Amino acid sequence: MTGDEEDSNSPASPVKPHSLKNFVKEQSDMRAGSDAVDELHHHLDFIAERIWLEAAKEAEDDDRKTVKQRDVQEAIDSVTQPHDLIKETSRHLSYMQNMIDGQVEKSPLYAENRYDD
């Protein structure tokens, strides 16, 4: 299959490359390499497709033929939930590390410099 055939069978991109390039330029003073914009474009298309498919599944699971805003929001939540969990776990581990460090400092067995005074 040639590139032309592949393009004719592919659905239209929800993100227009020219608009994306303009958007990227407006976000920072950095120049945007065309390969970087192409890579971003590819991933945005992929994410948009996955969110839409998940939203459509939500509607289908509710025996509806119409995807609603709440379906899209639930799909976005399902995509971001693992990242939110990782972020929260990291905060909790940091808190626990501080608690453990405090206990170590109080410990006569493990505290460094406890008896240097």
C-alpha positions, 0 to 999 in steps of 0.5 A, spaced: 500 500 500 502 506 498 502 512 502 496 515 497 492 509 498 493 509 506 491 516 506 485 515 502 483 509 507 484 513 513 479 518 517 481 525 517 485 527 522 481 531 528 488 536 529 490 540 523 497 540 522 498 547 520 493 549 526 498 545 531 504 548 528 501 555 530 499 553 536 506 550 538 509 556 536 504 560 540 506 556 547 513 558 547 519 562 544 522 555 542 522 553 534 518 547 532 522 542 528 517 539 523 519 532 525 517 534 533 510 537 530 509 531 526 510 526 532 506 530 536 500 530 531 501 523 531 500 522 538 494 527 539 490 523 533 492 517 537 489 519 544 483 523 540 481 516 537 482 512 544 478 517 548 472 517 542 472 510 542 472 509 550 466 514 550 463 511 544 463 504 548 460 508 555 454 510 551 453 503 548 454 500 555 448 505 557 444 502 550 445 509 547 446 511 540 449 518 542 455 520 545 454 525 551 459 530 554 459 525 560 461 519 556 467 523 553 469 526 561 469 519 563 473 516 557 478 522 559 478 520 566 480 513 565 486 515 560 488 519 566 487 515 572 493 511 572 497 517 572 493 520 577 494 514 581 502 514 580 502 522 582 498 520 589 502 514 590 509 518 589 506 524 594 504 518 599 511 515 598 515 522 599 510 523 606 512 516 608 520 517 607 519 523 611 516 519 617 521 514 616 527 519 616 524 522 622 524 515 626 531 514 624 533 520 627 530 518 633 533 511 633 539 510 638 541 504 633 541 508 627 541 515 628 547 518 625 551 524 629 546 522 635 551 522 640 556 528 637 554 533 642 
